[in-house]
Amino acid sequence: LGSDQFVCFETQVFLEDALRNGLQLKYFPVPIIKTSATYIPRLVYVDKHVQRAYGALLSYVYNQKALWKAFLYAVDKTRKKRVHFFTFFKTIMQGIFIERRKRS
């Protein structure tokens, strides 16, 4: 991901790339720098930038299953009353489509 359009999830992309290339890693999530709270992935419920980045991550990791995963995630979070389904799902889908355009 790592672009100005996607504000988080770089670690997940790095680990996915490592797995795809058969690398064996020992991952110790020790923080060496603390970023602004604005970029914490838990803000996926309120920050559209994080929602788009999550969509891009789904697309990168799950490819064709990304829309289905996004749908299930949005339904789950709507049931838990954390988000409004249509706006949340739409923003995640934007991230999916942006990542797919960049890939092709």
PyMOL commands that place a pseudoatom at each C-alpha (Angstrom):
pseudoatom trace, name=CA, resn=LEU, resi=1, chain=A, elem=C, hetatm=0, pos=[0.000, 0.000, 0.000]
pseudoatom trace, name=CA, resn=GLY, resi=2, chain=A, elem=C, hetatm=0, pos=[2.471, 2.601, 1.253]
pseudoatom trace, name=CA, resn=SER, resi=3, chain=A, elem=C, hetatm=0, pos=[1.119, 5.631, -0.548]
pseudoatom trace, name=CA, resn=ASP, resi=4, chain=A, elem=C, hetatm=0, pos=[-0.320, 8.979, 0.350]
pseudoatom trace, name=CA, resn=GLN, resi=5, chain=A, elem=C, hetatm=0, pos=[-3.799, 7.524, -0.259]
pseudoatom trace, name=CA, resn=PHE, resi=6, chain=A, elem=C, hetatm=0, pos=[-3.504, 4.773, 2.336]
pseudoatom trace, name=CA, resn=VAL, resi=7, chain=A, elem=C, hetatm=0, pos=[-2.558, 5.873, 5.819]
pseudoatom trace, name=CA, resn=CYS, resi=8, chain=A, elem=C, hetatm=0, pos=[-1.977, 2.533, 7.563]
pseudoatom trace, name=CA, resn=PHE, resi=9, chain=A, elem=C, hetatm=0, pos=[-1.630, -1.271, 7.329]
pseudoatom trace, name=CA, resn=GLU, resi=10, chain=A, elem=C, hetatm=0, pos=[1.925, -1.212, 5.905]
pseudoatom trace, name=CA, resn=THR, resi=11, chain=A, elem=C, hetatm=0, pos=[3.005, -3.885, 8.383]
pseudoatom trace, name=CA, resn=GLN, resi=12, chain=A, elem=C, hetatm=0, pos=[0.265, -6.247, 7.229]
pseudoatom trace, name=CA, resn=VAL, resi=13, chain=A, elem=C, hetatm=0, pos=[1.287, -5.736, 3.586]
pseudoatom trace, name=CA, resn=PHE, resi=14, chain=A, elem=C, hetatm=0, pos=[4.937, -6.403, 4.448]
pseudoatom trace, name=CA, resn=LEU, resi=15, chain=A, elem=C, hetatm=0, pos=[4.017, -9.635, 6.241]
pseudoatom trace, name=CA, resn=GLU, resi=16, chain=A, elem=C, hetatm=0, pos=[1.749, -10.723, 3.361]
pseudoatom trace, name=CA, resn=ASP, resi=17, chain=A, elem=C, hetatm=0, pos=[4.577, -10.124, 0.862]
pseudoatom trace, name=CA, resn=ALA, resi=18, chain=A, elem=C, hetatm=0, pos=[6.946, -12.136, 3.030]
pseudoatom trace, name=CA, resn=LEU, resi=19, chain=A, elem=C, hetatm=0, pos=[4.505, -15.060, 3.207]
pseudoatom trace, name=CA, resn=ARG, resi=20, chain=A, elem=C, hetatm=0, pos=[3.841, -14.978, -0.542]
pseudoatom trace, name=CA, resn=ASN, resi=21, chain=A, elem=C, hetatm=0, pos=[7.568, -15.144, -1.228]
pseudoatom trace, name=CA, resn=GLY, resi=22, chain=A, elem=C, hetatm=0, pos=[8.185, -18.019, 1.165]
pseudoatom trace, name=CA, resn=LEU, resi=23, chain=A, elem=C, hetatm=0, pos=[10.240, -16.026, 3.624]
pseudoatom trace, name=CA, resn=GLN, resi=24, chain=A, elem=C, hetatm=0, pos=[10.437, -17.147, 7.202]
pseudoatom trace, name=CA, resn=LEU, resi=25, chain=A, elem=C, hetatm=0, pos=[10.264, -14.262, 9.614]
pseudoatom trace, name=CA, resn=LYS, resi=26, chain=A, elem=C, hetatm=0, pos=[10.276, -13.801, 13.318]
pseudoatom trace, name=CA, resn=TYR, resi=27, chain=A, elem=C, hetatm=0, pos=[8.017, -10.877, 13.990]
pseudoatom trace, name=CA, resn=PHE, resi=28, chain=A, elem=C, hetatm=0, pos=[8.393, -8.966, 17.226]
pseudoatom trace, name=CA, resn=PRO, resi=29, chain=A, elem=C, hetatm=0, pos=[6.000, -6.004, 17.223]
pseudoatom trace, name=CA, resn=VAL, resi=30, chain=A, elem=C, hetatm=0, pos=[8.149, -3.761, 19.377]
pseudoatom trace, name=CA, resn=PRO, resi=31, chain=A, elem=C, hetatm=0, pos=[7.322, -0.113, 18.766]
pseudoatom trace, name=CA, resn=ILE, resi=32, chain=A, elem=C, hetatm=0, pos=[10.351, 1.979, 17.887]
pseudoatom trace, name=CA, resn=ILE, resi=33, chain=A, elem=C, hetatm=0, pos=[8.359, 5.054, 17.007]
pseudoatom trace, name=CA, resn=LYS, resi=34, chain=A, elem=C, hetatm=0, pos=[4.871, 6.118, 17.968]
pseudoatom trace, name=CA, resn=THR, resi=35, chain=A, elem=C, hetatm=0, pos=[2.738, 7.599, 15.227]
pseudoatom trace, name=CA, resn=SER, resi=36, chain=A, elem=C, hetatm=0, pos=[-0.142, 9.950, 15.682]
pseudoatom trace, name=CA, resn=ALA, resi=37, chain=A, elem=C, hetatm=0, pos=[-3.319, 8.411, 17.050]
pseudoatom trace, name=CA, resn=THR, resi=38, chain=A, elem=C, hetatm=0, pos=[-4.943, 9.465, 13.779]
pseudoatom trace, name=CA, resn=TYR, resi=39, chain=A, elem=C, hetatm=0, pos=[-3.293, 6.530, 12.037]
pseudoatom trace, name=CA, resn=ILE, resi=40, chain=A, elem=C, hetatm=0, pos=[-4.184, 3.772, 14.441]
pseudoatom trace, name=CA, resn=PRO, resi=41, chain=A, elem=C, hetatm=0, pos=[-6.136, 1.086, 12.522]
pseudoatom trace, name=CA, resn=ARG, resi=42, chain=A, elem=C, hetatm=0, pos=[-8.757, 0.924, 15.285]
pseudoatom trace, name=CA, resn=LEU, resi=43, chain=A, elem=C, hetatm=0, pos=[-10.087, 4.177, 13.902]
pseudoatom trace, name=CA, resn=VAL, resi=44, chain=A, elem=C, hetatm=0, pos=[-11.544, 2.209, 10.999]
pseudoatom trace, name=CA, resn=TYR, resi=45, chain=A, elem=C, hetatm=0, pos=[-14.985, 2.988, 12.400]
pseudoatom trace, name=CA, resn=VAL, resi=46, chain=A, elem=C, hetatm=0, pos=[-14.672, 6.770, 12.187]
pseudoatom trace, name=CA, resn=ASP, resi=47, chain=A, elem=C, hetatm=0, pos=[-11.896, 7.713, 9.757]
pseudoatom trace, name=CA, resn=LYS, resi=48, chain=A, elem=C, hetatm=0, pos=[-12.602, 7.402, 6.028]
pseudoatom trace, name=CA, resn=HIS, resi=49, chain=A, elem=C, hetatm=0, pos=[-8.867, 7.285, 5.238]
pseudoatom trace, name=CA, resn=VAL, resi=50, chain=A, elem=C, hetatm=0, pos=[-8.420, 4.247, 7.469]
pseudoatom trace, name=CA, resn=GLN, resi=51, chain=A, elem=C, hetatm=0, pos=[-11.527, 2.643, 5.931]
pseudoatom trace, name=CA, resn=ARG, resi=52, chain=A, elem=C, hetatm=0, pos=[-10.095, 3.102, 2.422]
pseudoatom trace, name=CA, resn=ALA, resi=53, chain=A, elem=C, hetatm=0, pos=[-6.762, 1.690, 3.557]
pseudoatom trace, name=CA, resn=TYR, resi=54, chain=A, elem=C, hetatm=0, pos=[-8.568, -1.315, 5.040]
pseudoatom trace, name=CA, resn=GLY, resi=55, chain=A, elem=C, hetatm=0, pos=[-10.324, -1.869, 1.717]
pseudoatom trace, name=CA, resn=ALA, resi=56, chain=A, elem=C, hetatm=0, pos=[-6.995, -1.701, -0.102]
pseudoatom trace, name=CA, resn=LEU, resi=57, chain=A, elem=C, hetatm=0, pos=[-5.532, -4.200, 2.358]
pseudoatom trace, name=CA, resn=LEU, resi=58, chain=A, elem=C, hetatm=0, pos=[-8.447, -6.578, 1.750]
pseudoatom trace, name=CA, resn=SER, resi=59, chain=A, elem=C, hetatm=0, pos=[-7.911, -6.267, -1.996]
pseudoatom trace, name=CA, resn=TYR, resi=60, chain=A, elem=C, hetatm=0, pos=[-4.168, -6.845, -1.680]
pseudoatom trace, name=CA, resn=VAL, resi=61, chain=A, elem=C, hetatm=0, pos=[-4.502, -9.898, 0.553]
pseudoatom trace, name=CA, resn=TYR, resi=62, chain=A, elem=C, hetatm=0, pos=[-7.736, -11.520, -0.670]
pseudoatom trace, name=CA, resn=ASN, resi=63, chain=A, elem=C, hetatm=0, pos=[-7.923, -10.277, -4.279]
pseudoatom trace, name=CA, resn=GLN, resi=64, chain=A, elem=C, hetatm=0, pos=[-11.245, -11.551, -5.698]
pseudoatom trace, name=CA, resn=LYS, resi=65, chain=A, elem=C, hetatm=0, pos=[-12.681, -12.337, -2.263]
pseudoatom trace, name=CA, resn=ALA, resi=66, chain=A, elem=C, hetatm=0, pos=[-12.102, -8.769, -1.050]
pseudoatom trace, name=CA, resn=LEU, resi=67, chain=A, elem=C, hetatm=0, pos=[-15.611, -7.486, -1.790]
pseudoatom trace, name=CA, resn=TRP, resi=68, chain=A, elem=C, hetatm=0, pos=[-17.175, -10.419, 0.025]
pseudoatom trace, name=CA, resn=LYS, resi=69, chain=A, elem=C, hetatm=0, pos=[-14.862, -9.942, 3.020]
pseudoatom trace, name=CA, resn=ALA, resi=70, chain=A, elem=C, hetatm=0, pos=[-15.673, -6.216, 3.047]
pseudoatom trace, name=CA, resn=PHE, resi=71, chain=A, elem=C, hetatm=0, pos=[-19.394, -6.946, 2.916]
pseudoatom trace, name=CA, resn=LEU, resi=72, chain=A, elem=C, hetatm=0, pos=[-19.196, -9.393, 5.828]
pseudoatom trace, name=CA, resn=TYR, resi=73, chain=A, elem=C, hetatm=0, pos=[-17.056, -6.967, 7.835]
pseudoatom trace, name=CA, resn=ALA, resi=74, chain=A, elem=C, hetatm=0, pos=[-19.507, -4.111, 7.232]
pseudoatom trace, name=CA, resn=VAL, resi=75, chain=A, elem=C, hetatm=0, pos=[-22.479, -6.293, 8.190]
pseudoatom trace, name=CA, resn=ASP, resi=76, chain=A, elem=C, hetatm=0, pos=[-20.729, -7.391, 11.389]
pseudoatom trace, name=CA, resn=LYS, resi=77, chain=A, elem=C, hetatm=0, pos=[-19.836, -3.837, 12.414]
pseudoatom trace, name=CA, resn=THR, resi=78, chain=A, elem=C, hetatm=0, pos=[-23.337, -2.617, 11.561]
pseudoatom trace, name=CA, resn=ARG, resi=79, chain=A, elem=C, hetatm=0, pos=[-24.894, -5.300, 13.756]
pseudoatom trace, name=CA, resn=LYS, resi=80, chain=A, elem=C, hetatm=0, pos=[-22.623, -4.199, 16.588]
pseudoatom trace, name=CA, resn=LYS, resi=81, chain=A, elem=C, hetatm=0, pos=[-23.864, -0.637, 15.992]
pseudoatom trace, name=CA, resn=ARG, resi=82, chain=A, elem=C, hetatm=0, pos=[-20.403, 0.745, 15.301]
pseudoatom trace, name=CA, resn=VAL, resi=83, chain=A, elem=C, hetatm=0, pos=[-21.052, 2.020, 11.749]
pseudoatom trace, name=CA, resn=HIS, resi=84, chain=A, elem=C, hetatm=0, pos=[-23.741, 2.869, 9.215]
pseudoatom trace, name=CA, resn=PHE, resi=85, chain=A, elem=C, hetatm=0, pos=[-23.620, 0.054, 6.685]
pseudoatom trace, name=CA, resn=PHE, resi=86, chain=A, elem=C, hetatm=0, pos=[-23.854, 1.864, 3.329]
pseudoatom trace, name=CA, resn=THR, resi=87, chain=A, elem=C, hetatm=0, pos=[-21.355, 4.656, 3.995]
pseudoatom trace, name=CA, resn=PHE, resi=88, chain=A, elem=C, hetatm=0, pos=[-18.910, 2.264, 5.674]
pseudoatom trace, name=CA, resn=PHE, resi=89, chain=A, elem=C, hetatm=0, pos=[-19.135, -0.382, 2.940]
pseudoatom trace, name=CA, resn=LYS, resi=90, chain=A, elem=C, hetatm=0, pos=[-18.915, 2.235, 0.178]
pseudoatom trace, name=CA, resn=THR, resi=91, chain=A, elem=C, hetatm=0, pos=[-15.725, 3.724, 1.610]
pseudoatom trace, name=CA, resn=ILE, resi=92, chain=A, elem=C, hetatm=0, pos=[-14.103, 0.309, 2.028]
pseudoatom trace, name=CA, resn=MET, resi=93, chain=A, elem=C, hetatm=0, pos=[-15.033, -0.504, -1.584]
pseudoatom trace, name=CA, resn=GLN, resi=94, chain=A, elem=C, hetatm=0, pos=[-13.327, 2.714, -2.719]
pseudoatom trace, name=CA, resn=GLY, resi=95, chain=A, elem=C, hetatm=0, pos=[-10.088, 1.415, -1.208]
pseudoatom trace, name=CA, resn=ILE, resi=96, chain=A, elem=C, hetatm=0, pos=[-10.548, -1.929, -2.950]
pseudoatom trace, name=CA, resn=PHE, resi=97, chain=A, elem=C, hetatm=0, pos=[-11.042, -0.303, -6.348]
pseudoatom trace, name=CA, resn=ILE, resi=98, chain=A, elem=C, hetatm=0, pos=[-8.149, 2.153, -5.896]
pseudoatom trace, name=CA, resn=GLU, resi=99, chain=A, elem=C, hetatm=0, pos=[-5.776, -0.714, -5.036]
pseudoatom trace, name=CA, resn=ARG, resi=100, chain=A, elem=C, hetatm=0, pos=[-6.973, -2.763, -8.007]
pseudoatom trace, name=CA, resn=ARG, resi=101, chain=A, elem=C, hetatm=0, pos=[-6.418, 0.157, -10.384]
pseudoatom trace, name=CA, resn=LYS, resi=102, chain=A, elem=C, hetatm=0, pos=[-2.896, 0.636, -9.058]
pseudoatom trace, name=CA, resn=ARG, resi=103, chain=A, elem=C, hetatm=0, pos=[-2.161, -3.069, -9.454]
pseudoatom trace, name=CA, resn=SER, resi=104, chain=A, elem=C, hetatm=0, pos=[-3.273, -3.304, -13.082]
for i in range(1, 104): cmd.bond("trace and resi %d" % i, "trace and resi %d" % (i + 1))
show_as sticks, trace
zoom trace
